[in-house]
């Protein structure tokens, strides 16, 4: 971040040197003594300054753009972030409530800054993948050149998610040893340790802190090209309480099918294809709902969904037509090895 900040009293000479060093990311954000954002400078601003008669020792505050774009941390507007990206802005400063620059969003490195708490469920035993999961937890099985869970983490980082919780149980110490505290990737990883198996969402109740109004929970054995930003925007636009990713599953019927009303045939559909949506193991919900997850007992995500529906919460599905693979069996694991090159591209 510091490379993009320049004090208001710095000279154009210093600005030119800094912009040259930044190369493809050449933009500077002008700050005052308190690091409050007051302007921005690009190569174009410098050229216009010289045309207007400014010189190499002119202070940058005299030629800066006084209306720089920014995003407010803690209330990151996802739609606004997408708008900036779509309008081809390259770099946007993140400011706090008193307009101090606290971070930089570089769209070359990240697509968004999603304000989400994240829990990756990595406590399963992976019994369907025995014997290869006898001494290594399934999330650490390598697909291509890196573990399954690392693809998930890298995907989340792309959307600006840098504070991740991982729920562990079976061989969990190996996951901790492999991933550490996340500092090698510039993120923070915390661990939720199950003393007993708590099902597909039960351990979320053990999460000690809630940082954001919305929580994303996903299984650790997935390869997916899910657009987390679009998923989140869909959730907000529909004013949902809970959203589950749905994976299309087509069923081809090799016969003519009667469409019935009471005992009457009203139509015959010849060899139809029906599309159903199955559970994709990825969930987004209001963080306040975590208190509804019972503590200390096995609790499945499907039970959570049923309970929320019974409580008249707005439970929706987000249809995912992009790549998704649940690595639950040996054949899935082999398919992942074949798919990985295309997935990485």
Secondary structure by P-SEA (a helix, b strand, c coil): cccccccccccaaaaaaaaaaacccbbbbbbcccccccccccaaaaaaaaaaccccccccccccccbbbbbbcccccaaaaaaaaaacccbbbbbcccccccccccccccccccbbbbbbbccccccccccccccccccccccccccaaaaaaaaaaaacccbbbbbbccaaaaaaaaccccccccbbbbbbbbcccccccccccccccccccbbbbbbcccccccaaaaaaaaaaaacccbbbbbbbbbbbbcbbbbbcccccccccccbbbbbbbccccbbbccccccccccccccccaaaaaaaaaaaccbbbbbbbcccccccccaaaaaaaaaacccccc
